[in-house]
Amino acid sequence: MVKLLILVAMVTVAAASPRSVHPDTFTTTAAPRDCLQWCKNPVKGSVYCCNDGTGPQALADEHLGECPKHRPVCPRNGITSGPALCSHDGYCQDSSKCCFDTCLDHHTCKSVLIPIH
């Protein structure tokens, strides 16, 4: 019963947490205190800390365009480093968006796709 009450309290806090500009991320003031913003991993269906607050903080922004489709698997193995983490478009140049990268296993700035209508 106690576990159920804790779960209900956590869901209530998460639902009341402020939402970020980026649809794949959310910010929280709830525990754990070591993460300012969480990002969705579309491959694993989970979330991970994409902004622990230790680096420079960019203003939240939403850039035009769309992220490229992410690959369900990484075609290359052994990649240990790459572009820096981003938690929203504000960390990226105007011509880029903060998108999930399967090979890096985190969000990073990628060139946008502009849909033609």
N, C-alpha and C positions, 0 to 999 in steps of 0.2 A: 504494500500500500504506500509506503514511504517513497519507493522508487517511482511509482506512478505519479505521486504529487510532485516530485522533483522534475520528472519529465514534463508534466503540464506546466510547471513554472518556467522551465527552459523554453518551451514552445511559445509561451506567452511573452517572454522577454524578447525572443527572436522576432516574433511577429510585430512587436512594438518598436523594434530597432529602426533607426533611420535608414532609408534606402539610398544607395548611391545613384549617380547619374548613369553609370554603366549598367545595363540590364543583367549582366552576368556576375555582378559583384554586389556585396552589401556590407555596410559598415555596422559596427556594434559598439556599444559601451559596456556590454555584458562581458562576463568572464569568457575566455581568458584575457587578461589585461595585456598580454604580449602581442596581440594582433589588432590592428585598427580596421582592416578590411579583408573580407573573405571573397574568394573568386570560385566560380563553378568550374569543375573539370568535366567537360561534356563527354569525355571518353569513359571515365570511371563512374560518372554520376555522383561525384562527391564534391566537397568543397575543401579548399586549402587556404592558408594564410598567404595573401599576396601583397600585404603591406603591414610590416611589423612596426612601422613608425621610426625605424632607426635611420633611414635616409632622408634626403630632402623631400618635403611634401609639396606636391603640385596641386594647383586648384582643380577641382572637379570640372570636367568638360566633356562634351559629347560632340565628336566630329562627324561630318557627313560621310556617307558611304557605308559599306558593309565589310565585315571581316571575310577573308577567303574561307572556303569550307575547310574544316580541320580534317586531317587524316585520322582514321580510326587507329592506325598503327604507324609507327615510325619506320621508314624504309632503311634507315641507317642505325647502326649500333655504335656504342662507345662514345657518344657525344657527352662531354662532361661540362662544357661551358658554352655560353652563347650570349645573346642579348640580355640586358638586364630585365628584371621583373617590372611590370607595370600593373597598376590596379585599376586604372581608368584612362581614358583618352587624354587627360590633362598631362600625362607623362610623355606623350608622343607628339611628334611634329604634326602640323595641321593636315598633312597629306597621309597620315597614318592613323590607325586605330589600335587600341589595346585588345589583342585577340589571343585565344588559347593556342598554344603550339604543342602538338603531341610529342615531338622529338625532345623539346626542352622540358616538357611536363609542367609548364607554367604559362601565364599570359605574358606576351611581349608585343612590342610595337611592330605592326605589319602594314604594308602598303594597302590602301583601301581599294575596294572594288566599288565602282560607281555604277549602279544599275541604269540601263538605258531603257526608257519607256517609250 
